[in-house]
Amino acid sequence: QVQLVESGGGLVPPGGSLTLSCAASGTTFSITVMGWYRQAPGKQRELVASISSGGDINYADSVKGRFTISRGNAKNMVYLQMNSLRPDDTAVYYCNARTAIWTNYWGQGTQVTVSS
């Protein structure tokens, strides 16, 4: 089992920045990919960014050039640096961890609101 705890959400004006953090615990050796998803009201959950244990990174087109995903030295932390935030980035952001046998684990979610 893997447990994920997110932190760092909040209210930020358009153009501002936030950094989300996710701490993984439990059987973290089984994790092959960690990532961030988001879900806005009335919309489906979507991938924002992911990073594999080998360092392969993927971003949604809507966040390329603005968001940066990274992992901590201990490999049990993943971060999402979000710059130039826009109102349409408003959503609940979820940390995700996936294992080699495609088991998915989710954090509880953290709210990001971009508004003046």
N, C-alpha and C positions, 0 to 999 in steps of 0.2 A: 504494500500500500504506500501511496505517496500523498502527503498533505502539502497544500499550497496556501500561502498567506500573502495577500497583496497589501500594499500600502502606497500612499502618495497621491491619491486622488484629491479633487477639490474644485473650487470655483476659480476661474482665471479669465481675464478679459481677452478678447480677440487679439491675436498677435503675441500672446504670452507663451510661457513655457511651463511644463510640469515634467517631473520624472516619477515614473511608477516603478515600484520594486516588488519582487516576488521571491519569497523564501520557500524552498522546497525541503521537506524532511521525510523521513521514512526510508523506503527502499530506493533512494535516489540513483543508485548504481544502474537501475533498470531503465532510466530515462534516456531516450535517444534524441528527442526534440522538445524544446520548450518554446512557448510562444505567447502572444497576446491576441485575444479576440475582443470584439466589442459588440454591444447590442444597444441600438437606439430604440426608443419607444416606437412600437408598431413595425419594427424591422427585424429581419433575421440576424442571428449572430454571424459575424463575419471575421475572417482572419485579418489581423492588422500587420503582424510581423512574426517570424519564427526564426529560430536558430538551432542548428543541429549540433550534436556533440562533436562533429567534425568541423564545425565553424561555418557551414553553409547557411546563408541568410536569405530570407524572402520577405518582401514587403508588398502590401496592397498598393496598387497604383496611386490611390488617393493620398497616401502618406509618404511616398518616395520623395526624398530630399528634405523632408521635414522631421521625420521620426527616425530614431536610431535604436536598434535593439542590441543588447550586449549581455554577456554572462560574466559573473564574478569569477575571481581566481579559484574559488572553492568549487565552482561548477554547480553549486546548489542555489545560486542566486541568478535571477535574470532581471534586467532593467529595460525600461522603455523611456528614452529621452524624447520628449515631444516639444517641438518648437513651432513657431508660427501657427499656433492653434487657431482653428476656425470654429464658428458656431456648429457646423455640421460634424465636428469631432465629438460633440456632446453625446455621451453614451455611458453605459456601465462597461468597464473594462475588466476582462477576466484573464487570469493567468492559466495557461494550459501546459500540461506535461504529457508526453506520449512515450510509451515504452516500445520495445522491439516487437512485441506481439500486439501492437496497436491498441493497447488499453489507454484510455484517455482519463486524465484526472483534471479537476477544475478547482480553482479557488472560489472564494465567496463573492468576488467582484468588488470593484471600487468605482464610485461615481466620479466622472469627469464632466464638468459643466463649463462651457465656454460662452460667456455672456458678459455684456457691459452693464 
